[in-house]
């Protein structure tokens, strides 16, 4: 079975695209390198006249108003021309920003993390542990607000039952888990391959809302992300988190950042439902939907723990808010749960942010990440943009 790899603007853009302010990045053949861009009426407009980096553009005061005068910006081609490779390619909508993530922010994923921990990364043990823990943990975690008095009571109860875990500590305790998902410039965009470590036999996509946050801590927009995860690596030891999370092409973002304006706000993000679809070359299919309303910490609280007097991000940050979706549908055999196969088509979507679509490959077979910050600066200098 083949999985179609052709993308179109109509497929990936928000349903209300005509009301959306969408910014991102492309590699432009005409410009000879990466460009920060605005999508308008199906056309890709170069924003390099404002700044050569998207991170700097997102820091501008009154950015949405500055983007209204389309005559100021050069057309690089249609979005479809970038999706089919004629004009270049669509990149992740981030450059100099840090790429950070919050973990264990939904009750369902908290439960699965505890299962991973107790299974020591062995998917064969997960089903039995899930059956034993789900009735107790699931009921106690449902609707719980992290850091609340009720959460403290539940912690005491679970400790008495011998069920407390480091994942529950960050899931319902006062301090959120915040980690570095990927290095600046290493994320891949819509249409690219996403990487699974070749030694992993238990892994999954993590569909998430990703916030665009300025250096001052202002939340100015949102996009979609796939926090590709290796369940067997992290399950063996939480100290393997970086190996489970940060591999070649293991972070995808896009298709664009939708800026907040009078028609779209953080409140709309909080009400959104994030859909996941996996379609394999083996005929396997899996779908799921996660409601942002089920998050145990507010986005504002998470951002306040990310960026404050103790920690700054001078180039801004893109921030994964965590996933509710931990797939358990059996694939390789009864009781083995879900894991990716090479060639899987992964689609993450929500009507007002569009669709982020990628195909799964081994991380050592994905295109090598060789265009880092040094290469970026040299490219901009050669193009006279520094």
TIPASE-628168 format. One record per residue (C-alpha): x, y, z; residue in three letters. Coordinates in steps of 0.5 Angstrom, whole numbers, plus 500, padded with zeros to 3 digits. Layout:
BEGIN
XYZala ...
***
This chain:
BEGIN
500500500unk 503507498unk 502513502unk 500519498unk 506525499unk 503530495unk 501536499unk 497543497unk 495549500unk 488548501unk 490541505unk 494544510unk 491551511unk 486553517unk 479553515unk 478561516unk 485562512unk 482569509unk 481571516unk 488569519unk 495572520unk 500567518unk 507568518unk 513562517unk 519561514unk 521558507unk 527556503unk 527560497unk 531558491unk 530565488unk 533569494unk 538563495unk 536561502unk 531562508unk 526567508unk 521570514unk 515570510unk 507572510unk 502568507unk 497572504unk 492570499unk 496564497unk 502567496unk 508567500unk 511574501unk 518576503unk 519579510unk 526580510unk 525588509unk 523588516unk 528583519unk 532577516unk 530573522unk 523571524unk 525571531unk 526579531unk 520580527unk 516577532unk 519582537unk 516588533unk 511592536unk 504592533unk 507587528unk 500585525unk 499592523unk 505592520unk 503586516unk 497589513unk 501593507unk 502588503unk 505592497unk 512593502unk 513586501unk 516582495unk 512576492unk 517569492unk 511565489unk 505561491unk 505556497unk 503551492unk 510552489unk 513551495unk 510545497unk 511542490unk 519544490unk 518549484unk 520555488unk 523552494unk 521548501unk 516550507unk 521550513unk 519550520unk 516557523unk 522558527unk 529560527unk 533563533unk 528562538unk 529556543unk 525550542unk 522548549unk 516543551unk 512542557unk 511535559unk 506531563unk 500537563unk 494532561unk 492527566unk 492521560unk 499522558unk 501522566unk 498515567unk 502513561unk 508516563unk 507512570unk 506506566unk 512507562unk 516508568unk 514502571unk 514498565unk 522500564unk 521501557unk 518494555unk 511495551unk 509487553unk 508489560unk 505496559unk 498493558unk 498489565unk 500495568unk 495499565unk 490495567unk 492495574unk 493503575unk 488506570unk 482505575unk 486508581unk 490513578unk 485515572unk 479517577unk 484521582unk 487525576unk 481527572unk 479534573unk 485535578unk 488542577unk 496542578unk 499545584unk 492546588unk 490543595unk 486538592unk 492536588unk 496535595unk 491531598unk 491526592unk 499526592unk 498524600unk 493518598unk 497516592unk 504516596unk 500512602unk 498507596unk 505506594unk 503509587unk 507516587unk 512517581unk 516523579unk 512524573unk 506525578unk 510530581unk 511534575unk 504533573unk 500535579unk 505538583unk 507546584unk 513545579unk 512544571unk 516539567unk 520544562unk 525541558unk 529543551unk 526539545unk 530541540unk 536546538unk 535552534unk 534551527unk 534544528unk 526543527unk 523541521unk 517543517unk 510541514unk 512536509unk 518533511unk 520527514unk 520526522unk 526521525unk 525515530unk 531513533unk 533506529unk 534503536unk 527504539unk 521499538unk 516503542unk 515510540unk 509515538unk 507522535unk 505527540unk 500532537unk 501539541unk 499546541unk 506550540unk 506558543unk 510563540unk 513567546unk 517573545unk 523575550unk 518579554unk 514573555unk 508575551unk 504570548unk 503572541unk 501566537unk 500559536unk 502553531unk 502546531unk 508541533unk 509534533unk 514532540unk 516525537unk 517521543unk 521514544unk 517511550unk 522505551unk 528510552unk 525514557unk 521509560unk 528505562unk 530512565unk 528519566unk 535521565unk 534518558unk 529524556unk 534528552unk 535521548unk 528520547unk 526527545unk 532530541unk 534526535unk 535528528unk 528531525unk 525529531unk 521536532unk 516538527unk 513545527unk 508548523unk 505549518unk 505557520unk 505561526unk 498564527unk 499571530unk 493573535unk 489579533unk 482581534unk 479574530unk 484569534unk 486569541unk 489565546unk 482564549unk 481560542unk 487556543unk 484554550unk 478552546unk 481548541unk 481540539unk 487537536unk 486531532unk 491526530unk 491521524unk 496516523unk 496512516unk 501506515unk 504503509unk 502497512unk 494499512unk 494501519unk 490507521unk 489510528unk 486517530unk 484521536unk 482527539unk 485531544unk 481537548unk 486543550unk 481544555unk 483538559unk 490541560unk 492541568unk 496548568unk 494554564unk 498556558unk 499563562unk 502559568unk 506554564unk 509560560unk 510564567unk 514558569unk 518558563unk 520565562unk 521569568unk 527573573unk 530566573unk 531564566unk 530569560unk 530567552unk 533574549unk 531571542unk 524569544unk 522561544unk 517557541unk 513552547unk 510546546unk 504545551unk 504538552unk 500532549unk 494529552unk 494523547unk 498517548unk 496512543unk 495505546unk 492501540unk 495495538unk 500494532unk 505489532unk 501484536unk 496483542unk 498487548unk 504491545unk 500497544unk 502503538unk 509504535unk 511507529unk 513504522unk 517507517unk 513511512unk 507512517unk 504519515unk 502523521unk 497528521unk 496533526unk 490538525unk 485543528unk 481548524unk 484554526unk 491552525unk 491548519unk 494541518unk 502539520unk 503533516unk 510529516unk 512522514unk 516517519unk 523515517unk 529513521unk 533519524unk 539516521unk 536516514unk 533523515unk 536529511unk 542531516unk 542537520unk 547541517unk 545548517unk 546551524unk 546558526unk 553559523unk 551557516unk 545561517unk 549568519unk 554566513unk 548565508unk 545572511unk 551576510unk 552573503unk 545576501unk 547582504unk 542582509unk 547583515unk 
***
